[in-house]
């Protein structure tokens, strides 16, 4: 038997491949599908079915790509939507592969027609259930993505799905959700790889409400919605171009890129470290460090512009893969030789002030000419404390609140470590701010008693 959980880091997305007697099923595949092909081939399995739990909002689904390479059948979950590929799964529909069987259970709540897939073992007993975005470890799915006017209906459907269909399956059934801790599809998902119905009944706060009315009342919460969700919804319905159809980015020499940077249809993405970007970067570029790209590209990069990548590596392989997962298909090139070659060509660059915490403390103690911008989340402020005299604007809300920041004063930016502060600094730099300073180490390095934290 084959069972593999595939985790897409940064997105906290889980997909699964299950197989028996040379036949396999993939559930909620990501866009770059080589890992499913590799795992199936290694075990001698042929992928027979591709099952989707719902139309995803936070990444591009790889069903079409995988089906093109395997001839597997695609079954998607939202029959009310007009997909341009695959088939609509039906309630109680069964998928047999080897000695195993998967049964489709209509479990709306996160979306109107989402499905969970119940895997039965060799004896026919329920073994695992793949719940998509309905039920996570210590959390349940969002009900706000279809609009506030739909939250009551979706919360009611979610209650019925969980309490009337999932929980009665038995405490020993393993729950395999579509997301883990850190996903924007939930606000309190536990950092636990797998869970069971019995464990969730004990520890999941959303399962402790006394009745449906109470569940609906407390479940209706509007969470922050990343702007790229709308694009993902559209791509996963009708615009899902296969990766094999996309052109490879072009290697650009420094002078070639320099001739392009005034083009309004172009954006330069710099994925180097905060220190490297602060020291020197191409004017107008956006800083998103490589390990943070999956979390922040969808917030700050446009879909209608060509992207040029400045990478710390010889080739931006990781960046391209991450951007494609988020539907950024207009990656036109990268700087060949990186910033070293840019400097050797004698072309102008920009810089951002990078301040150590001790230096910042001395400035704040000796002058009133400063404006502190704290871009941490409200949860971070609550848990770690607030900085005296700081102005709080969460990083993801910064573009909408630029007008609240003075341009005639030195700006000092705080986050948890300095990485997100560099993202914010690059955004402000593009908007014409000049005297910008990133506090290196962020709050983690903020230990001076002369610059206290308000608890």
C-alpha positions in Angstrom: 0.0 0.0 0.0 1.1 3.6 -0.8 0.3 6.6 1.4 2.2 9.9 1.1 1.3 13.3 2.3 2.9 16.0 0.2 3.5 19.3 2.0 3.9 22.5 0.1 6.0 24.7 2.4 5.1 28.3 2.6 1.5 27.6 1.7 1.0 25.0 4.3 -0.9 22.9 1.7 -1.3 19.2 2.0 -2.0 16.9 -0.9 -2.1 13.1 -0.8 -1.3 10.1 -2.9 -2.8 6.7 -1.9 -2.3 3.5 -3.8 -2.8 -0.3 -3.7 -2.1 -3.1 -6.1 -0.5 -0.8 -8.8 -3.4 1.8 -8.8 -3.3 5.1 -7.1 -5.4 8.2 -6.3 -4.2 11.8 -5.8 -6.2 14.3 -3.8 -5.9 18.0 -4.2 -2.6 18.1 -6.3 -0.5 21.2 -6.5 0.5 22.6 -9.9 4.0 21.2 -10.1 3.1 17.5 -10.3 6.5 15.8 -10.6 6.4 14.6 -7.0 3.3 12.6 -7.6 4.7 11.0 -10.7 7.9 10.2 -8.9 6.2 8.6 -6.0 3.8 6.6 -8.2 6.5 5.4 -10.5 8.9 4.4 -7.7 6.2 2.1 -6.2 4.9 0.8 -9.6 1.6 2.6 -9.3 -0.5 4.1 -12.1 -2.5 7.1 -11.1 -6.2 6.3 -11.8 -8.1 9.1 -10.2 -7.5 12.8 -9.3 -10.0 14.1 -6.6 -10.5 17.7 -5.6 -12.2 18.5 -2.3 -13.2 22.0 -3.4 -12.2 24.9 -5.6 -9.1 26.2 -3.9 -8.4 29.9 -3.2 -4.7 29.9 -2.2 -2.8 28.0 -4.9 -3.3 26.7 -8.4 -4.5 23.1 -8.5 -2.5 20.7 -10.6 -5.3 18.4 -11.7 -5.1 19.3 -15.4 -1.3 19.0 -15.5 -1.4 15.6 -13.8 -4.2 14.3 -15.9 -2.3 15.3 -19.1 0.7 13.2 -18.0 -1.2 10.2 -16.6 -4.6 10.0 -18.4 -6.2 9.9 -14.9 -9.8 10.9 -14.4 -10.4 14.2 -12.7 -13.4 14.6 -10.3 -14.0 18.0 -8.9 -16.3 18.9 -6.0 -18.3 22.0 -6.8 -21.0 21.0 -9.2 -22.5 24.4 -9.1 -19.5 25.9 -10.8 -18.8 25.8 -14.5 -15.4 24.0 -14.7 -13.7 23.7 -18.1 -12.2 20.3 -17.2 -13.1 17.1 -15.4 -16.3 15.7 -13.9 -18.5 16.7 -11.0 -18.4 14.2 -8.2 -21.7 13.0 -6.7 -22.8 12.1 -3.2 -21.8 8.6 -2.2 -19.9 8.0 -5.4 -17.2 5.3 -5.0 -13.7 5.1 -6.4 -12.1 1.7 -6.3 -8.4 1.2 -6.7 -6.7 -2.1 -5.8 -8.3 -3.4 -2.7 -9.2 0.0 -1.4 -12.3 2.2 -1.8 -12.9 5.9 -1.5 -16.5 7.2 -0.9 -17.4 10.8 -1.7 -19.3 12.6 1.0 -20.9 16.0 0.3 -19.6 18.2 3.1 -20.4 21.9 2.3 -19.5 24.7 4.6 -16.2 26.2 3.4 -17.8 26.3 -0.1 -21.3 25.4 -1.2 -20.5 22.0 -2.6 -17.2 20.8 -1.1 -16.6 17.1 -0.7 -14.7 14.9 1.8 -13.4 11.5 0.7 -13.7 8.6 3.0 -11.1 5.8 2.6 -12.0 2.3 3.7 -9.3 -0.3 4.4 -9.1 -3.9 3.2 -11.9 -5.0 5.6 -14.2 -2.3 4.4 -14.0 -0.3 7.7 -13.6 3.5 7.5 -9.9 4.3 7.9 -9.1 7.9 6.8 -11.1 10.9 5.7 -9.7 13.6 3.5 -11.6 16.7 4.6 -10.2 19.5 2.4 -10.8 22.9 4.0 -13.7 21.7 6.2 -12.0 20.3 9.2 -8.4 20.9 10.3 -6.3 20.0 13.3 -7.9 22.1 16.1 -9.7 24.4 13.6 -12.5 24.4 11.0 -12.6 26.1 7.6 -13.4 29.7 6.8 -17.0 30.6 6.0 -16.3 34.2 4.9 -14.8 33.8 1.5 -18.1 33.9 -0.4 -19.1 37.2 1.3 -20.6 38.2 4.6 -24.1 37.7 3.3 -23.3 33.9 2.9 -21.7 33.3 6.2 -24.9 32.2 8.1 -25.8 29.7 5.3 -22.2 28.3 5.1 -21.8 28.1 8.9 -25.0 26.1 9.1 -23.9 23.8 6.3 -20.5 23.4 8.0 -22.1 22.4 11.3 -24.3 19.8 9.6 -21.3 18.4 7.6 -19.1 18.0 10.6 -21.5 16.9 13.3 -23.8 14.8 11.1 -21.4 13.3 8.6 -17.8 13.4 9.9 -18.0 12.9 13.6 -20.3 9.8 13.5 -17.7 7.9 11.4 -15.9 6.9 14.6 -13.1 8.2 16.9 -10.4 6.1 15.3 -10.8 7.5 11.8 -7.7 9.6 10.7 -8.4 13.1 9.5 -6.3 14.3 6.6 -6.9 18.0 6.0 -5.8 20.1 3.1 -3.8 22.6 5.2 -1.6 22.8 8.2 -0.4 25.5 10.6 0.3 28.8 8.9 -2.3 28.5 6.2 -4.4 31.6 5.5 -7.4 29.1 5.2 -7.7 29.0 9.0 -6.7 31.2 11.9 -5.8 28.6 14.5 -4.7 25.4 12.8 -2.5 23.3 15.1 1.0 22.3 14.1 0.2 18.6 14.0 0.6 16.5 10.8 -2.3 14.2 11.3 -5.2 14.0 13.7 -8.2 11.8 14.4 -11.9 12.4 14.9 -11.6 11.3 18.5 -8.8 13.8 19.2 -10.6 16.6 17.5 -13.7 16.0 19.5 -11.6 16.6 22.6 -9.3 19.5 21.6 -10.9 21.4 18.7 -12.6 24.5 20.2 -15.0 24.7 17.2 -16.4 21.3 18.1 -17.2 22.3 21.7 -20.2 24.5 21.0 -23.5 23.2 22.5 -25.7 23.5 19.5 -25.9 24.6 15.9 -27.1 28.1 16.8 -24.0 28.7 19.0 -21.7 27.3 16.4 -23.1 29.6 13.7 -22.8 32.6 16.0 -19.1 32.2 16.8 -18.0 30.8 13.5 -19.1 33.9 11.6 -15.7 35.7 11.5 -14.4 37.8 8.7 -10.6 37.1 8.4 -8.0 38.9 6.3 -8.5 37.9 2.7 -5.3 38.0 0.5 -6.0 39.8 -2.8 -4.7 36.9 -4.9 -7.5 34.6 -3.8 -9.8 36.0 -6.5 -7.2 35.2 -9.1 -6.8 31.7 -7.8 -10.5 31.0 -7.8 -10.7 32.1 -11.5 -7.6 30.1 -12.5 -8.8 27.0 -10.8 -12.1 27.2 -12.7 -11.2 28.3 -16.3 -7.7 29.7 -16.6 -5.6 26.8 -15.4 -2.8 26.8 -18.0 -0.5 23.8 -17.7 3.1 24.5 -16.8 4.4 22.7 -19.9 2.7 25.5 -21.9 4.7 28.3 -20.3 7.9 29.9 -21.6 11.1 29.7 -19.6 12.4 33.0 -18.2 15.2 34.7 -20.2 18.7 35.3 -18.8 19.2 39.1 -19.0 22.5 40.9 -19.0 22.7 43.9 -16.8 22.5 46.4 -19.6 19.6 44.6 -21.1 17.7 44.8 -17.8 18.7 48.4 -17.3 17.1 49.3 -20.6 13.8 47.7 -19.4 13.5 49.1 -15.8 11.5 52.2 -16.8 8.9 50.0 -18.4 5.6 50.4 -16.4 4.6 46.9 -17.4 7.5 45.4 -15.6 8.2 44.7 -11.9 11.5 43.6 -10.4 11.4 41.0 -7.6 14.5 40.7 -5.4 14.6 37.5 -3.3 18.0 38.1 -1.6 18.5 38.5 2.1 17.5 41.7 3.9 21.2 42.7 4.3 22.0 42.2 0.6 18.9 44.2 -0.5 19.5 47.0 2.0 23.1 47.4 0.9 22.3 47.7 -2.8 19.4 46.9 -5.1 18.0 47.8 -8.5 15.9 51.0 -8.1 12.2 50.3 -7.9 12.5 46.6 -7.0 10.3 44.8 -4.5 12.1 42.8 -1.8 10.6 39.4 -0.8 13.2 37.0 0.6 13.0 33.6 -1.0 11.6 31.7 2.0 8.9 34.3 2.4 7.9 34.3 -1.2 5.0 31.8 -0.9 3.5 33.9 2.0 3.8 37.4 0.5 4.0 37.3 -3.3 0.2 37.1 -3.5 -0.1 40.3 -1.4 2.4 42.5 -3.3 3.0 41.3 -6.8 0.7 42.2 -9.7 -0.6 39.6 -12.1 -0.7 41.9 -15.1 3.0 42.8 -15.2 6.1 40.9 -16.3 8.3 39.8 -13.5 12.1 40.0 -13.5 13.8 38.0 -10.7 17.0 39.0 -8.9 18.1 35.8 -7.1 21.0 34.9 -4.8 21.4 31.7 -6.8 22.6 31.1 -10.3 19.1 30.4 -11.5 15.8 31.3 -9.8 14.4 27.7 -9.9 12.8 27.8 -6.5 11.3 31.3 -7.1 9.8 30.2 -10.4 8.2 27.1 -8.9 6.7 29.1 -6.0 5.4 31.9 -8.3 3.8 29.3 -10.6 2.0 27.7 -7.7 0.4 31.1 -7.0 -0.5 31.7 -10.7 2.2 34.2 -11.6 2.9 33.0 -15.1 4.4 36.3 -16.6 7.9 35.6 -15.4 9.9 37.0 -18.3 13.5 36.9 -17.1 16.1 37.0 -14.4 19.4 39.0 -13.9 22.2 36.7 -15.2 25.1 36.8 -12.8 23.0 38.6 -10.1 23.9 41.9 -8.5 27.6 41.2 -8.8 27.4 41.6 -12.5 25.1 44.6 -12.1 27.8 46.4 -10.1 30.6 45.3 -12.4 28.6 47.0 -15.2 28.7 50.3 -13.3 25.0 50.7 -13.2 23.2 52.8 -10.6 21.7 51.1 -7.5 19.7 52.1 -4.5 20.1 51.3 -0.8 18.1 51.3 2.4 19.3 52.2 5.9 19.9 49.1 8.1 20.2 49.9 11.8 21.3 47.6 14.6 19.1 47.8 17.7 21.7 49.5 19.8 22.2 52.2 17.2 18.4 52.7 17.0 18.2 53.0 20.7 20.8 55.8 20.8 18.9 57.7 18.0 15.6 57.4 19.9 17.2 58.5 23.1 18.9 61.5 21.7 16.3 62.9 19.2 12.6 63.3 18.6 13.0 63.3 14.8 11.9 59.8 14.1 8.7 57.9 13.2 8.5 54.2 14.2 6.5 51.9 12.0 5.6 48.5 13.5 4.3 46.1 10.8 3.7 43.1 13.0 0.2 41.5 13.3 -2.2 42.2 16.1 -1.5 38.8 17.5 2.2 39.5 17.6 1.6 42.8 19.4 -0.6 41.0 21.9 1.8 38.2 22.6 5.2 40.0 22.4 4.2 43.5 23.5 4.1 46.9 21.8 7.0 49.3 21.2 6.8 52.7 22.8 5.7 55.5 20.4 5.3 53.1 17.5 2.6 53.3 14.8 1.1 50.0 13.9 0.2 49.1 10.3 0.2 45.4 9.5 2.5 44.6 6.6 -0.3 43.3 4.4 -2.3 46.5 4.9 0.7 48.8 4.2 -0.1 49.6 0.5 -3.6 50.8 1.5 -2.2 53.0 4.3 0.8 54.8 2.7 -0.9 58.2 3.2 -0.7 57.7 7.0 3.1 57.7 6.9 5.0 61.0 6.9 7.5 61.6 4.1 9.4 64.4 5.9 10.6 62.3 8.8 13.1 59.4 9.2 11.1 56.1 9.2 12.3 53.2 11.4 10.6 49.9 10.6 10.1 47.0 13.0 8.9 43.4 12.6 9.8 40.2 14.4 13.2 39.7 12.7 13.9 42.4 10.1 12.8 40.3 7.1 9.3 41.6 6.7 10.6 45.1 7.5 12.7 45.0 4.4 9.6 44.1 2.3 7.9 47.1 3.8 10.9 49.3 3.2 11.0 48.3 -0.5 7.3 49.2 -0.9 7.9 52.6 0.7 11.0 53.2 -1.4 8.9 52.6 -4.6 6.4 55.2 -3.3 9.0 57.9 -3.1 10.0 57.6 0.6 13.7 58.3 1.1 14.9 58.2 4.7 13.9 54.6 5.5 15.6 52.4 8.1 15.1 48.7 8.8 15.8 47.6 12.4 18.0 44.5 12.0 16.8 41.6 14.2 13.5 43.3 14.8 11.8 42.7 18.1 13.9 39.6 18.7 16.9 41.9 19.0 15.1 44.7 20.8 16.5 44.2 24.4 17.7 47.7 25.4 16.1 49.0 28.7 16.3 52.5 27.3 13.9 51.5 24.5 11.2 49.7 26.5 8.3 47.6 25.3 4.8 48.4 26.7 3.3 45.2 28.1 
